[in-house]
């Protein structure tokens, strides 16, 4: 079940302030994440060469067709002949790719077994990840996690943004799973390409929503969308200031968000005496900075 509220830890900057004022969120390229194993599965070639070639062919034909159809639409160049030409060119590109892979597999410098199968697997891996050229917004379930404040809240000099989650928002949010294997069988990818929705869900989860168990403290949920700055699909409800957050930062944020149609509440993090626990102090919007 999706939590009613999710949090985004941030360092403070002019960009952060601009994003708050404009109600935007940045959907990051997963290749920029601090964990290089995130969104980077390993494929297992559990099918014979002939089936691997068919999968490569399907991927290449679909990708080239989509690229060429988008280009034709941009220049408003459409019609039966255009579609026929696109189909012919995409098939040729796929056939050339298969021929090229078979040629390179004969390279005597390859010292690993079955280079043909290995090269096909590599191509499928590459083409699969191209299907997931999406942006991600990482959100957390907790506002008072000491590790999150240290790692993502600029060592408490930053802030934590609380977003309310409505029922309609739930379908856009996806929970990250921790642990298990990065391995995805290519037979599962084949089923996905053949239209198996359960296989697609399993592949989607393996590519976008699985991390090492040591990251489980994050209790992460993800928004998936086009890369770059986008209108926030969830509503900003509160801002929580870190233990070391400067008074000037508090003032700038509280002033910038004043008078919104949907009021934002302001809180501060405080340490619990004699423990290592953190607590979110009650609403401080009327207390100044």
Buried (B, 14 or more C-beta within 10 A) or exposed (E): EBBEBBBBBBBBEEEBBEBBEEBBBBBBBBEEBEEEEBBBBEBBBBBEBEBBBBBBBBBBBBBBBEEBBEEBEEEEEEEEEBBEEBBEBBBEBBEEBBEEBBEEBEEEEBEEEEBBBBBBBEBBBEBBBEBBEBBBBBBBBBBBBBEBBEBBBBEBBBBBBBBBBEEEBEEBBBBBBBEEEBEBBBBBBBBBBEEBEEBBEBBBBBBBBBBEEEBEBBBBBBBBBEBEBBEBBBBBBBBBBBBBBEEEBBEBBBEBBEEEEEEBBBBBBEBEEEEEEBBBBEEBBEEEB
